[in-house]
Amino acid sequence: MRLCIVGTGYVGLVTGTCFAEMGNEVIAVDKDAQKVDMLARGDVPIYEPGLSELIVRNVAEKRLTFTTDLARGVAHAEIIFVCVGTPPSADGSSDLTAVTDVARAIAKMMTSYKLIVVKSTVPVGTCAALETHMATLTDHQFDVASNPEFLKEGAAVDDFFRPDRVVVGASSDRALKKLRYLYAPFLRTGRPLIEMATASSEMTKHVSNAMLASRISFINEVAALCDVVGADVEEVRRGMASDHRIGSQFLFPGLGFGGSCFPKDLASLAHVGRENGRRMHLSEAAALVNEEARQRFLARIVDHFSGDLSGKTLAFWGLAFKPRTDDVREAPALYLINSIAAKWPAATLRAHDPVAMDRAADAIVGKVEYGREYYKILEGADALVISTEWNEYRTPDFERMRSLMRAPVIFDGRNLHDLDMMREMKFTYYSVGRPTVTP
């Protein structure tokens, strides 16, 4: 099929590339000419395992083309995917400016029937509003459908090729038939294509992320209580997760969630609730608990140093909000580093991340020393803070660490290490919802 992808951000790149890999002819449009030139050369501006190789192959085989010319993409395509950003506004609502601008431009450019598929995360009612507006700008037939993405950063390519489900919201048989055909190669293992009303599809995206975020916040709230009463949250978690009705996914205590989706979608869902006279208490609470999780962890670091980090050297392992991505949006590590740098400018802060250091440098306020070798930044450190659960941080050489550090102190925001091992290695070890280990 002939497709146009508008927006070459995270979702647009993965969507367009994976569709091209299945033999579709894809034109990907972005207004950033420098970015388009980079992609045409095979230079990928984000880190996502497996994506770069697919882009290079499909560009070489001319199934994937990048351009700034939206009119070219509209003329080429029978299906147009809108994958532009919907950043949060100050009141929590989603800024739909880019989505609306793209829809308006498509309506003015189309010369025949088009299926416009909104993959951007938008609040309920957006597709209906776009359809009404576009109808005033064109005499040509079109459909507007909702097709939310459920990609996990770090596993997005695999998620696209082997989805748990594909959700589509459309009101026309013509639109549904096209989407069934387009997605058929990805659903050969029997995973469902779930057809529903457009409003229901839009809502499904927000509430799915709200549920996952709420599970993370729930276990972090439990961890906070465990700290007070002397229970071990890891033991509690195992006891909970063995119940098949609960399961273990997204029940890992730590510094909370970050990234571009969970914080924004919680805020947007809460805003939609307020706009419609229905307070979304759980979503608001999940966001609050998430903020408190990183605040409590920072307080623990500060308390260890008797309230003053001036002159101290702290090493941070991990900057991305999760492993296997370079995304640092809403990353807990950046909250910790920026908070410390603002209050204790005399503290020495060092950081390592396998892929996210360049992006983090643009988002961090204050001076940070970045190290390409994660043991090297431990030299003379008064403490190590583990803020992202990259695999290389899971089984380090603790004896080497002790020999490098000024003081053997670890603040583990991801509960990577065993308490008995920390006792044996004579570290002072703080984690989340577990007893503190002291030599």
N, C-alpha and C positions, 0 to 999 in steps of 0.2 A: 504494500500500500504506500501511497505518497503522503508523507507526514511533514508537518512544520512544528518545531518546538520553539516557543518564544520564551527566551530566558535561558542562559547557560550557567546558572548557579548550580548548586549541588543536585537538586532534583532534576532540573532540565538536562544537565550533562548525562546523568545516569539513565534517565528515561530515553533520551534520543539515541544514546549509544547502544543501549540494549535492544531497542527496536530495530536499529540498523543491523545489529548482529544477526537478527532473525530474517534479514533479507529485505526489509522495508527501505524505501528511499527517503532519507531524512534530511531536511534542511533545518539547521539550528540557527536561530536569529538572536543577536544580542546587540544593544546599542553601543557597547564598549568596543571600539574598533581595535584597540590594543589587545584586548582579550581575545577577540575573534582571530587576529593574526597569530597569537600564541597557539590557540587551539588548532588552527590550520597547519601549524608546524609540528603539532604533536606535543606541545608543551602544555601540561595540565596544571591549572592553578590551584587545585585542591589535592589533598592526599586521600585516596580511596583505593584500597587494595584491588588490583585487577583492572581498574578503569582505564589507566593510561594505555595499556596494551590493546584494549578493545578500540579505543579511539584511533590510535595509529593504524590499526588494521582496516577499520571501516572507512577512514579517510582515504587510505591508499586504494581501496577497492571501490571508491567513489559512491558508497552508499550513505556516507555522512559528510555533509558540507556545512561550513560555518560562514555566516554572512551578517552584515549589518542591515541588509535590505529586506525589510519586512514585507514589502510588496511582492518581492520575488518568492518569499516563503508562502505567502497567501495564495499567489497564483499557482504555485506548484502543488499545494496540498489539498487532499480531500478531508483530512482531519488535522486540526490545529490544536496543539496542546499549549495552554497558558501555564507557564512555570515561573512566573516572576515573583518577587518577594512581597510579603505582606507584613512589614515590620510593625512592632507594637507602638501604639501612641501612648502618651502620658497617662491617659485614663484606662489603659489596658485594652482598648479596642484595636482592631487590626486596621492598619493603613492600607486602604484598597486603591490608592491612587494609581499604582502601576497596572493593576488588573483592569481597572476601568479605562485607562488610557489605551491599553492594548486592545480591549474589546471594541472601543470606539474606532480605532484605526482599522481593525479588521473589517468592521461593518462598512466603512467607506471604501475599502479596497476590493472587496469581494465582487466577483462578476458571475458567480454561479453558486449552487448550494455548497455550504460548508458546515462541518460539524466542529464546533468549538468546545473543547474539553478543558475544564478548569481543574488543573492539578495543584495549583497553589492552594495553600490552606486558607480557607475563607470562612467567615461566620455564616450561619444558616440564613438563607434568603438571598445570598449574593447572586447565584446563578439566575434566579428569577428576575432580579433587578437588572442584571446585565441583558437578559433576553428582552425585557421591556424597552430598555434604552436603545439597544441595537436595532430594534424594529423601527425606530423613528429615523434611522440613518441609512437604511437600505431597503430596496424593493425585492431583493433576492431572498430565497428561502435559506434558512439555517436552523440549527439546533444548538442549544447550549446544554452541555452535560457536566456532571460532577464525577471526578475520578480521583479521589484522594490517594496520596502516597503513604505507604507505611514502611519506609525504608529505614533501616538502622545504619547510622554512620559507622563505618568500619566493616560492614557486611552488606552494603547496599546492592552491589552487583549480584551477589548470590540471592538476596531477597527479591530482586526483580525477576531473575530467571526462575526462582522457585518460591513464589509467594505463598503465604498461608492462605490468602484469599485475595481476590480482586473485587473491589466495591465500585459499582457504577450507579449513578443516579441520572435517569433520563426519562423524559415523558413521551418520547416518540419511538415507535418500532424501528424506524429507519436508523436512528442513532444507535439503538441497542444492537441491531444486527451488525453494524460496522464494528462496534466495540467487541462483540462476541468473536468475530472473525479475527480481529487484530490480536486479541489476547489468547486465542486458542492454543498457539504453540507453547505458551507458558503454563498451561493448565492441564497438560497431558497426563500428569500423575493423579488427577482426580481432585485437585484443589478447586474450590468453588469460585465461580464468578457470581457475585451476589448482586442482583438487580433490585433497585428500590427507588423510591421517590427522590428527586433531587435534593430536597431539604433534608431528608433522612441521611443521604450520603454525606452531605456537608457536616451534619451533626455527628455522624459516626467517627469522623476523623478527630474532632475535638474531644469527644467523650472517651475514645480509646486512649488517647494520650493522657487525659485527666485520670483515668483509672490506673494506668501504669505509674504515673507520677505519685498518685495517692498511696500506692503500695510502698514506694520508696520512702515517702514521708511517714507512713505508718510505722515501718520498722525502725526508722530513725527516732521517732517519738518513743517507741518501746526501748530503744537503746539508751535514751536519756533517762528513762525511769530505772533501767537496769543499773546505770551509773550510781544512782542514789540509793537503791535498796540492796546492792551487792550481788545482783544476779549477773549471769554471763549471757549476753544477747545472742551469741553464736549457739549456745546450747538451747536457748529459747527458740531461736529461728529453726533449728533442726527439728525441734518438737512440733512446731507449727507446720513446717513444710511437708512433714510426713503425712499429713492429712491431705488426701487427694483432692479435696474440695478447695484447698488453699494453694498447695504447690509451692515451689521454691523461686519461681521467676520474679525478678524485681523485688526480692525480699532480702537484700544485702545492705546492712547498715554501713554508713560512711559519711562523706561530706555532702551528700545530697546530689540532686540532679542539676545538670546545666545544659548547654547546647542551645540550638535555635528553636527547638520544638516545645519541650515540656513547659518551660517558664512562660513562653508566649501564648501557648494554647490554653493554659490554665487561666491566664489573665483575660484572654479573649472570651472564653466560655463564661467566666464570671461577669464580664461586661455585658454579654448577650443576656444573661440572666437578669441583671439589673435593668437593662433596657426594656425587658418584658415583664418586670414586676415580680421576678422570682430570684431570690438570693441563692447563689450556689455555695452553700456553706462549706461543703467538703472540699471543693476546689480552692476556695479562699484559704481554708485551713492548711491544705497541702502546701500551698505556696509559702505560708507563714512558717510552718515547721521546717521547710527547706532552708529558709533564711536562718532560722535559729540553729540549725545543725552546724553550719559553718561558723556562726558566731560563737557557739559553745566551744568548738574546736580551737578557734583563735584564743579564746579566754584561757583554755588549758595551756596553750603555749606560753602565754603571758604569765600565768600563775607560776609556772615552773621556774621562770626567771624573776620571780618576786616583783612582777609588775613593771620591769624595765628591760627593754631589749637593746638599749643603746650599747654600742660596742660589741654586741654579740654577732656571731656569724651563723647564719641559717642556710642550709642547703635544701633545695626542693627537688624531689624526683617526681616529674610529671607536671605538665602545664595544660595539656588538652583536657577537655571536660570528660573524656573517656578514652580508652586505648583504641588504636587502629584508626585514628583520625587526627588531623591537625586543627580541628575546630576548637577555638578557645572561647567561644561565646558563652557567657555566664559560667565559665569554668571556676570551680571552687578555688583552685590554686591562685587564680588572678585576684580573687577577693582577699585571700590571705596575704598575698604579696603586696597588693596595693594598700591594704589596711596597715600593715607593718611599716611600709615605706613612708606612708603619710604621717604616722605618729612617732616613729623612731628613725628619722633620716640617717642617724649615725650607725644604724645596724647594717651589717654587710649581708647582702642577699645574693645567693647563687642559685642557678636553676639548670636542670637538664630535662629534655624531652626528646624522644627519638625523631619526631617529625614536626613538632609544633613551636619550636623556639622562635622562628622568624615571625610567625603570626602573633605570638605572645608579646614580642618586643614592641609591636605597634599598639598593644592594648594595655601595657603595664606603665603605670606612672611611677617614676622614681628610678634609681639606678639599680640594675641587676646585672650580675656577671653570669654569662651563659657559657656552659661547658659542653663540648662535644663528647666528653668521656665522663660517664656518670660517677665513677669512683674519684676522679680528679677533683670534683667540686667538694668532696668531703674533707680535703686537707685543711686541718685546723678548725673544722666546724664545731660549733657548740651544740648543734642538734641537726638531725635530718628530719624533714617533713615529707612523707609520702602522700601525694595527692592524686595520682592517677595510677591505675593498676596495670601498667604495662608488664608484659611477661618477664622482661629482664630484671624487674625489681622483685620478683617473687622468691627467688632462691639465690640471693647474693652471697658473696664471701664475707661472712660477718667478722672473721678474724682480721681480714684486710681492712674492713671498715673501722674496726676498733683501733687499728694501728694508724689510721689516717686522721681520725677525728680527735679534737681536743677533749671532747667529753662524749662517752658512748650513750647518746640519748636519741631516741627515735619517737617521733609523733606519726603514727600510722593512721592516716585518714581513710584507709581502705581495708583495714583488718587483714593484711596479707600474711602476717607471720604468727607462728604458734607461740603461745605464752610460755610453755615449758622450754622451747628453744631459746627464747629471749632470756629466761632465767639462767639457763646453762651458759649462754654466751656473755652473761653479766652486763646486759644493757638495761638502762632505764627505758621502759617501753610503755608509751601511751597509745591506746587504740580507742575504738568507739563502742561503748556499751560493754566493755570487758574490764576486769580488774587491772589496775596498773601494776607493772612489774618493776621492782627495784632490786638492784644487786644486793 
